[in-house]
Amino acid sequence: MDGLLVLWDVDHTLVDVDGIGREAFDLAFLRLFGRPVEHQPPMAGRTDRAIALDMLRLNGVTGPEQHLEPLREAAEAAIDELAHLLPTRGRALPGSHEALLAVSETTAVQSLLTGNARRMAEVKLGPFGLTKYLDLDAGAYGWSDTVRGHLVHNARMAAAMRHRRRFPGKKTVLIGDTPLDVEAALSTGAGVVAVATGRFSVEELTTAGAHVTLQNLADTRLVLEAITEAAR
């Protein structure tokens, strides 16, 4: 794995937090506008920025762009309040700890490429001891853009600045559970390993174009082999 940048998705790839992220945004909206969310935007594989914009638009908020930062701040405050629920309602998905540990013991740079805003990602991963394996400053987060593919460029730039080397093409490998993870990789020339641990099946992820598709992360040897294969 010499010279690779390995970028993990968070929700339904490394952890399942039982919808607590959505609850944080719902609570933030209620606090900001004094009424509950009536129309939920789709979330799977999308960035928090795109989700927040849709939430505001679908629920009749005029000038949604001007409310983005207050909504983010309120959602981050809300997830901090809800974080005590994560150890009982959430879980690290099978093999995630072992896979992160194994990659951390190689020469690869390992970080996140997630639709979550950074604070949301840190809170979701923290109770399960997963952040210690990741160089969080070398990744990209979902508040910076509405298009997931654009995050790949952001992560490459961040990793290059920190590690003084570039990660072009398949020297960057994404690992995620949705067709949008696959699309983000393919649109930027990156490698991609898809895992069927979320809403999408092995067949759907393979059809989307994943270079390698796994049922889950349970077999660490297979995960390492998949990352190596996706980088070819």
C-alpha positions, 0 to 999 in steps of 0.5 A, spaced: 500 500 500 505 504 499 503 511 496 496 510 497 491 515 500 485 510 503 479 514 504 473 511 508 466 513 508 463 513 515 455 512 516 454 504 514 461 503 512 464 504 519 459 505 523 451 505 524 449 510 529 441 509 528 439 515 525 442 520 530 445 524 525 438 525 522 435 527 529 441 532 530 439 536 524 431 535 526 432 538 532 437 543 529 431 545 525 426 545 530 430 550 534 432 555 529 425 555 526 420 553 531 417 548 528 418 540 526 421 538 519 415 535 515 419 533 509 425 529 509 430 529 504 434 523 501 441 522 505 444 516 503 451 517 500 449 525 500 453 531 503 451 534 509 451 541 505 446 538 500 442 535 505 441 541 509 440 545 503 434 540 501 431 540 508 431 548 508 428 548 501 423 542 502 420 545 508 419 552 506 425 556 508 426 562 504 433 564 502 436 557 504 443 559 503 443 564 509 441 559 514 446 554 512 451 556 517 446 557 523 443 550 521 450 547 521 452 550 528 445 548 531 446 541 528 453 540 531 451 542 538 445 537 538 449 531 536 454 533 542 448 533 546 445 526 543 452 523 543 451 519 550 446 515 546 451 513 541 454 507 545 447 504 546 444 505 540 450 505 535 455 500 533 461 499 530 460 495 524 463 488 524 471 488 522 471 496 522 476 496 527 480 491 525 480 494 518 482 501 520 488 498 524 491 493 519 491 499 514 494 504 519 500 499 520 501 499 512 505 505 509 498 508 506 495 515 509 488 513 512 483 518 513 475 520 511 471 522 505 465 523 508 458 526 507 458 528 514 461 535 517 467 534 520 464 535 527 459 530 526 464 525 523 468 525 529 462 525 534 459 518 530 466 515 530 469 517 537 465 512 542 467 506 538 475 508 538 476 509 531 478 516 530 485 514 533 487 510 526 485 516 522 489 522 520 483 526 520 486 532 517 488 529 510 481 527 509 474 531 506 468 532 509 461 534 507 460 541 509 465 543 504 461 542 497 454 539 495 457 534 490 461 528 493 466 527 487 468 534 489 471 532 496 476 527 493 480 533 490 479 536 497 482 530 500 487 529 495 489 537 496 489 536 504 493 529 504 498 532 499 499 538 504 500 534 510 504 528 507 508 532 501 506 527 496 501 527 491 495 521 490 493 521 483 488 517 480 488 510 483 493 512 488 487 514 492 482 509 494 475 510 497 471 505 501 464 506 501 457 503 501 453 507 496 453 508 489 454 515 490 461 513 493 462 509 487 460 515 482 465 520 486 471 515 485 470 514 478 468 521 476 475 523 479 479 517 477 480 514 484 479 506 486 473 504 490 471 498 494 464 498 495 461 494 501 454 492 502 453 494 509 448 499 508 442 500 503 445 497 497 446 490 495 453 487 492 449 487 485 447 494 485 454 496 488 457 492 482 453 495 477 454 502 479 462 500 477 465 499 484 472 496 482 471 491 488 465 489 492 465 486 499 459 483 503 462 487 509 469 488 512 469 482 517 475 479 513 481 483 514 485 480 509 479 480 504 479 488 505 486 489 504 486 485 498 480 489 495 484 496 497 490 493 493 486 491 487 482 497 487 488 501 486 491 497 480 
